[in-house]
Amino acid sequence: MAVPVSYAAINTPDQFSSRAVVNKGLYNQNYGQGGLADQFSLKKEAGNRPAGSPTVAGASSSDSPPGPQAAAGQPGDVMPPVNPQELDRQAKSAGAEAKNYGHFTLKDLEAQVPRSKEGNFMLEVPEIFYTAGDKEVQSVLNGQSVETIAQVMPEKVNNDAGTRVRIFRLQVQCCAADARPYSIPVEFGKTPPAFKDMGWVKVIGKVTYRQEGNQTVPMVEAVSMVETAEPDSKMIY
C-alpha cells in the first residue's frame, strides 16, 4: 500500500496542464458574464456614496434618492440634489446629448485600486474581465495604464496577424477540480516577445475595449511583458 501511495504522491501533477486549461474554456470566454461579477467588480465602494449622488441623466428618481451631498474635498459644503430629468431637458433644449453623470469615477478607481510605483493600476485579470459588463466602469478604465501578473498562452482567436497572446488566472470556488480560467487578450501590435506556455508574466499596458462578434472584449494594449515569479497562490479564491 505504501509504495503505490508514495508513487502517486510524487508523480501526481500539482498544477493543470495547458490542455486542461484549454478544455476548461480558456478561449471560450463570455466577457463580463458570470456569478462572481460582484466579487470582482471595481464598483465595490461606489454604492456607499452619499444619497443624492448624480446618476445617469434620464434615469428614474428611484435610482437617485433625494438628499444633500457634500462636495468632494469640501466638508460642510452642500450641493443640491441632482434632477436627472431637468439635466436631460436642458441638454435637449441646447441641442446636445444629455450628460452622463455616472456613479463610478476616476476618483473611485484611485481610491479602490492600488498603484505601482510607476503609477499603473494593479488589477487582477478577473477584475479586467468583468469590466466588459459595465459601461460606466469601461468609460473610466479605458486608456488607463494597468499592471497585472498572470499566466500566458498563445492567442488562438481573432489573431490572424499574430500580434496577441492570452493571459489568464485560474479562479477556484470550491476545490481545484472546479477551477475556471478567466482570460483576456493582450495586443502588442507586432510579434509578441517570446514566452513559455503556462509561464508567469507581468504585463504592463493600457486597457482598451473592442467589439468582436457580439461581445465587448476587454484587453490590454501592451507596453511590456516580462517573465516573473509566480505569486504565492497560483489560483484566486
N, C-alpha and C positions, 0 to 999 in steps of 0.2 A: 504493500500500500504506500509506503513512504517513497519508493522510487518513482512511481507514476505521478504522485502529487508534486514531488520536487521537480520532476521534469516539466510538468505543466506550469508550475510557478515560474520557472526560469525561462521557458520558451514562449509563454503567452505574451503577445504584444501588449504594451502598456499605452498604446495610442492607436487611433484609427489610421488605416491606410488611405492613400489618395483615392483608391477605387471605392472604399466605403463612404468617404465624404461625398464623392460624386453621386453615389447611389442614394444618399440621404437628401439630395436635392440642391447640390452646390450651384448648378446652373439653372435651376428651375425656381426662381425666386418671385414671390408676389410682393413686390416692394411696398412697404408701408402697412402691409396686412399681417395680422396675427394677434394672438391672445395676450402678447406681452407688450402691446403698444404703450400702455400706461407706465409699465416698469421702465421703459427706455425713452419715454417722452422727455424732450427738453423743456417742456412746459410744467414741470413738477410744481414749481412755486408760483406760477402765473395766477393760479386760482386764488391765491391768498392776497392779491392786491386789493386795495380799499374799494368799497362799494362806490359805484359811480364812475369807475374807470371807463375810458372811452371804448366803444365797441365798433364793429363794422357798421358803417352807415347803412341805414335801411333795415337793420335788424329790429326784431320786436323789442318792446320795452322790457319784457321779461328777461332778456339777455343782459340787461344792464340796469340793476336795481338803482333807484334814485338815491342820492345821498352825497354829502360833501367829499371832496378828495383833496388831500394835502399835496401841494406841488412838490415834485422831487427836489430834494436839496433845500427846501424852504419850509421847515416845520412851522405850522401855525397858519400859513397862507392857505386859504380855502378857495378852491375853484368850484364854480357852479357845475352841477351835473350836466353831462353831455346829452343833448337830444339828437339822436341819430336821424330822426325824420326831418328835423329842421336843417341839419347839415346837408342831407340829401336834397331838400328843397332849394337851399341856397346854391348848391353846386349846379343843379339843373337850370336854375334861373340865370346863372352866369354862363351857361353853355358849356359846362365842364362836367366830367365824371365826378361822382361823389368820392370824397377822400376816404381811404381805408384807415380807420382808427382801430388797429388790432391790439389785442391783449398782450401779445408777446413782442418784445422789443429787443434791440441790441443790448440795452442795459440789463434786461432779464438774462440774456445769454451770458453776458460778462459776469453777472452775479452768481450764476449757477454752474458754469463750466470753468475749470482751472485752465490756466495758460502756461505754456512752456516759457523758459527764459527768453526765447526768441519771439514770444508773443503769439504763438499758434494755439488755437483752442484744442485741448486734448480730449478727444472723443473716442469712444469705442465704436467698432463697426456697427453693432446693432442700433446704436443711437443715430448714426447717419442713415442707416437702412430705414428706420421708422419715420424719418422726416418726409419720406415720399408720400405719406398720408396726411400731411398738414401743410397747406399752402401758406399759412401765416408764418410758421417756422421757416419754411423754404425762403420766404421773402427776406428774412433776417440772415439766415446762414449762407445763402447763395453768395459766392465770391469771397467768403471768409477763409482765412488760412487756418488749416487744421493739421493735426498730427495724430497718427494712430499706429498702434502696434498690432499686427495680425499675421496670420499665415497666408502664404501666397501660392497660387496655382496658375497655370496658363488660362487665358480667356478663350472660351470656345463659342461664344455667342456675340453677334454684332461686332465682329472683329476682323472683317475682311482685310483691312490694312495692316493687321498685326501690330497695332500700337498700344494694345491694352493687356493688362493682367487682371486677375481677380483675387481680391483679398477677402479673408473670412475669419470669423471666430465661431467656435462651437459653443452653443448655449445648452445647459442641462437644467431640466425642471425637476426630474425625479432621480434618475440614475443615468449612467453613461450610455446605456442602451437607447435612451430616448434623445440623445444629443442631436441638435439640429444646427446646421451651418447657416449663419447669417452672412451674406456676402454682398459685395458691391464691386463694380469695375473701377479700375484705375487707368486713366488715359494719359499717355505720355506724348502723343502727337508725333512720335517717332518710334524706332525699335526700342523696347524696354531694356533696361540693364539685365544682365544675366542674374538668374536666381535659381535656387534649389526648390524643386517641388515640395510643398508642405513645409518649407522653411519659414522662419520667423523674420519679419522685416519691419522696419519703421518707415512709414510713408508720410511725407510732408507735401502738402499741396493745397489747392483751393477747391472747395465744394462747389459743384455745379449740378444742374438738373437738365436732363434731356428727355424728350418724348420719343420713346422707341416702342413701336407697336401700339398697344393700348395702355402702356404703363409710363408713369413718370419715373425715370431711373436716376437715383442719386449716385453721383460718382465723384471721385477726386481727380482733378487735373494735376498730375504730379509735378513737383519741382525736384524731388529726390526720393529714392527708395534704396535703403541700405540694409544689409543683414544686421540682425540684432539678437540679443539673448532672449530666449523665451521667458514670458512672465512667470511669476511664482505659481500661478494657476493657469494651466493650459486652457481650461474651459471657464466660461462665465456661468455663474449660478444665480 
